[in-house]
Amino acid sequence: MILLGFLMAGCSTENQHKIPPGEQADGCGHNQNLPRLKLDETDKAILAARKDPPKTAADYYFALPPSYFSIVENSSKRRATFIEKSSLSNTYLHAKHFFECDGGGFEVTIRVFDSSSGPLIAILALIDEPVEIMSKKNPAPGELESISLSRPRFWRYAKGAWHRVDDSILPQPTKQFVISRYRYRYKAHLKYTGNTKSIFLQYELPASGNNVRVWGRENFMDSAPTWKTYHFNGSRFVPCDGK
């Protein structure tokens, strides 16, 4: 979330304590300045290996629009420093940066799948709003209030432009499936019957292989199990359980 730095119009500013940049408030440092840029040898190697047109996950990462980085300064050199080097490969990249105290930031995962129509680029990014599978107004105590799903978007890249692939290439679990699995397998609804419940699910892009799992939890569950898995067959994703 972006930390709002403005006051509502018409509100009095008298006797309000203004926090200078970097000063602590409620134990938090409200400083959204990045440290001085310093490239290590791995950063330099990644930058030197860039290709145009893009071929690797890193190439596509450097071609992302600035909007993916929210308020974070994102020159090519800065972008290189945000990459998680331990998991980087030609087909997978994860990068993130967050400021302290919920002060904003970005997170993006890129996975390049080899498809029959050329590279299929899956991007799971913080800027993309979750899909609302279910929402119930004024639920009774103990009832399920909502089911949300964070899912990747799929793209092709050609001649310097991004082209969106329809979301139907990767099915999503239905409301009926999620509720059935929740009630009869995970049984989390049996706990804390006086509280309303919400289920938060997310696709996980694999660092290798062609299986994409949906994992997540209800807000009172003790763990985040796998709810469903999909396999990429070269043209689209199909449920591993055949359903």
Helices and strands as residue ranges (DSSP letters): E 24-25, E 28-29, H 41-48, H 57-62, G 66-69, H 76-82, G 85-87, E 92-98, E 105-115, E 118-125, E 131-135, E 144-150, E 153-158, E 161-165, G 167-169, H 175-181, I 182-186, G 188-190, E 197-204, E 211-218, E 226-232, E 237-239
